[in-house]
Amino acid sequence: MSSSKTVSFKGDTKQYRLNQNVKRYTLRDQGFTETKSGKFQFIRDLSTVTNSKQGILLKVVVSNDLTDLKMSTTSANGLRTVDIYSNESMRPLIEQLEYLLNNFVEQGILEVV
């Protein structure tokens, strides 16, 4: 999960960056939690099966000064990055990911570059 101004997922053509007008309360309203170091993180299971222990997680981390963004899709334990765009059987996960990212764009958290 690399930190930068623009972020994209491997296999996806879209790039995202933080909206320059994003506010802390907007992040909290959309389900981000503040860590002890002041960063905001959003972790959500993309799996459509409830209580799946083998799900794929979306992790989004925003720096405490609201300038840097990190995004990745990882295994359920968070230790391994997963490329969901490389496998057609992960189509439902891609749709869930795009739904969440589109919601962040609509709420003024992210911008499509």
C-alpha positions as MATLAB code, in Angstrom:
seq = 'MSSSKTVSFKGDTKQYRLNQNVKRYTLRDQGFTETKSGKFQFIRDLSTVTNSKQGILLKVVVSNDLTDLKMSTTSANGLRTVDIYSNESMRPLIEQLEYLLNNFVEQGILEVV';
ca = [
       0.000    0.000    0.000;
       1.988    2.952   -1.223;
       1.258    6.519   -0.229;
       0.919    9.131   -2.934;
      -1.197   11.910   -4.373;
      -2.794    9.629   -7.004;
      -3.638    5.976   -6.490;
      -4.906    3.199   -8.754;
      -5.541   -0.492   -8.401;
      -3.481   -2.925  -10.443;
      -5.464   -3.827  -13.557;
      -7.789   -0.804  -13.334;
      -7.496    2.185  -15.642;
      -8.987    4.731  -13.219;
      -6.793    6.780  -10.926;
      -8.020    8.469   -7.783;
      -6.798   11.267   -5.567;
      -8.124   13.019   -2.493;
     -10.519   15.849   -3.125;
      -8.739   19.031   -2.074;
     -11.854   20.131   -0.150;
     -12.253   16.937    1.893;
     -13.042   17.507    5.570;
     -12.459   15.325    8.607;
     -16.152   15.150    9.445;
     -16.933   13.953    5.911;
     -14.527   11.071    6.364;
     -16.114   10.165    9.703;
     -19.621   10.383    8.213;
     -18.626    7.883    5.500;
     -17.325    5.251    7.921;
     -13.661    6.186    8.292;
     -12.224    5.723   11.763;
      -9.423    7.804   13.229;
      -6.348    5.906   14.385;
      -4.208    6.857   17.388;
      -1.738    8.550   15.036;
      -4.508   10.713   13.558;
      -4.826    8.923   10.221;
      -8.243    8.020    8.883;
      -8.831    4.458    7.742;
     -11.686    2.676    6.031;
     -11.659   -1.116    5.975;
     -14.522   -2.982    4.346;
     -15.055   -6.583    3.290;
     -15.898   -6.701   -0.423;
     -17.239  -10.249   -0.217;
     -20.934  -10.729   -0.937;
     -21.025  -13.737    1.395;
     -21.632  -12.825    5.023;
     -19.186  -14.136    7.626;
     -16.709  -15.158    4.940;
     -13.301  -15.698    6.494;
     -11.652  -15.718    3.059;
     -12.978  -12.371    1.892;
     -11.127   -9.570    0.173;
     -10.777   -6.310    2.085;
     -10.700   -2.780    0.744;
      -8.320   -0.627    2.766;
      -8.266    3.139    2.360;
      -5.974    5.267    4.543;
      -5.877    9.071    4.531;
      -3.004   10.894    6.225;
      -3.725   13.051    9.252;
      -3.046   16.240    7.276;
      -5.497   15.081    4.538;
      -2.877   15.182    1.765;
      -1.830   11.559    1.151;
      -3.945    8.597    0.172;
      -3.321    4.839    0.300;
      -5.697    2.252   -1.160;
      -5.397   -1.489   -1.611;
      -7.352   -4.711   -1.791;
      -5.939   -7.326    0.572;
      -6.564  -10.824    1.833;
      -8.846  -11.218    4.852;
      -5.909  -11.072    7.275;
      -4.575   -7.925    5.561;
      -1.122   -9.336    4.899;
      -1.257   -9.965    1.144;
      -2.317   -7.588   -1.626;
      -4.853   -9.132   -4.002;
      -5.303   -8.146   -7.659;
      -9.063   -8.539   -8.120;
      -9.019   -7.238  -11.702;
      -6.970  -10.185  -12.964;
      -9.651  -12.806  -12.363;
     -13.072  -12.724  -14.028;
     -14.572  -14.777  -11.180;
     -14.057  -11.755   -8.914;
     -16.541   -9.650  -10.902;
     -18.909   -9.202   -7.897;
     -15.998   -7.903   -5.828;
     -15.051   -5.445   -8.564;
     -18.631   -4.172   -8.680;
     -18.673   -3.726   -4.897;
     -15.317   -1.918   -5.000;
     -16.474    0.420   -7.765;
     -19.708    1.121   -5.885;
     -17.779    2.169   -2.772;
     -15.306    4.286   -4.738;
     -18.111    5.983   -6.695;
     -19.803    6.779   -3.388;
     -16.577    8.379   -2.134;
     -16.430   10.471   -5.314;
     -20.060   11.573   -4.895;
     -19.434   12.502   -1.246;
     -16.426   14.666   -2.144;
     -13.757   12.438   -0.611;
     -12.088   11.248   -3.819;
     -11.695   12.590   -7.354;
     -11.170   10.584  -10.517;
      -8.016   11.794  -12.271;
];
